[in-house]
Amino acid sequence: MGTPAPPYGPQFGHGYAFPHPPPPDPPELPEPASRWPAWPWWYGPAAMGIAFMGTLIVVAVIAAIATAAGAKDVSNSKGFLQFGTIAQELIFVAVAVFLAARTVRPRLWHFGLRPARFWPTVGWAALGFAVYWVLAIVYSALVSSNSDQKTLEDLGTKDGKAWLVGAALVVITCAPVAEELFFRGFFYRALRTRLPVALAAIADGALFGGIHVGSTPAEVLPVLMILGVIFCLVYERTGTLFSTICLHALNNTLAFGVSTHEWAVGGAVGGLTIGGAILAARLLSAHPAPRGRSAMAPNPGRT
C-alpha cells in the first residue's frame, strides 16, 4: 500500500471551504443584467390622476396666498402661470418617482436616463422627427386651423427680456425634461409591462395630446398625439430618454421661434438644453440599452 493521503478539509486549515466565503443566497446579478423595472401597468394612469389632483391643490394654495397678499387677477398673471407650470411639472415627476419606489428603489436608468450609441441614436431620432413632420404637414393640409395659440404670450414673451427668457426656460427646458420623464420614462414604461409597443405608444400619445386641452386649439391636438406616439417609438428603439428629451426640446424651440420670432433666445435656450442632455448622457455610467423583454417584468406582452 502507498503512502496515505494527507488529511483534507476545513478542519485541517485547507481544502474546499477555506478560505473562500460562501456564495450569496440568492446569487446577486450585476446591475446591468436587470433591464426595465416591472412597474405595474396601472401605475401610469394612477400617477396621472394623483399628479393632476396634486397640481390642482398646489395651484389653488398658491393662488390663495397670492390673493391674500394683495395680488389682483392672479389667474392671468404671467408670474403665476410660469411658476404654476414649473410646479405642475415637478409634481408629475415627483409622483412618478414616488410610485416607482413602491416596486424597486428608483435608479436613473429605470427612467431611461442612460447613454446609448451616439450615431445610431441620432439616426433613429432624426428618422422619427422626419416622420412626424411629414405626418404633421399632411394633417395640416387636410385640416386648417385659424385659432391663435396664446400660451407663450400668456407666459410673458411680450413683456420684456426677463419674462421672455423665463418663458423660454419653461417651454424649452422644463417641459421637455419633466414631460419626457413622466410620459415616456414612467407612464409608457409602466404600460409596456402589459401592452405591446403599438398599443402602449398609442395610449401614451393620446394622453400626451390630451393634457394640452385648453392651452392648444382642438384641431392641433391630433398633431401632438402623433408626436407623443413618435416619441414612444424613438424611445423604444434607442433605449435612452435623452433622445426624446432632445427631440422635444428641438420641437419646442421651433414652436417658440415661430410664435415669438425671438429665434436668438429660443435657439440659445434650446441649444443649451440639447447640449446639456448630450453631456449628461456622456457623464452617466454606461448601462446597455434594453432590447426585447424585461428581465424583471413577469409578462410585458407581445412586442
Secondary structure, DSSP 4 states (H G I P E B T S, - for coil): --PPPPP-BGGGTBSTTSSPPPPPSSPPPPGGG--S----TTHHHHHHHHHHHHHHHHHHHHHHHHHHTT-SSGGG-HHHHHHHHHHHHHHHHHHHHHHHTTTS---GGGGT-----HHHHHHHHHHHHHHHHHHHHHHHHHS---PPP-HHHHTTTTS-HHHHHHHHIIIIIIHHHHHIIIIIIIIIHHHTTTS-HHHHHHHHHHHHHHTTBTTB-GGGHHHHHHHHHHHHHHHHHH--HHHHHHHHHHHHHHHHHHHH--HHHHHHHHHHHHHHHHHHHHHSPP-PPP-SS-SS-S-----
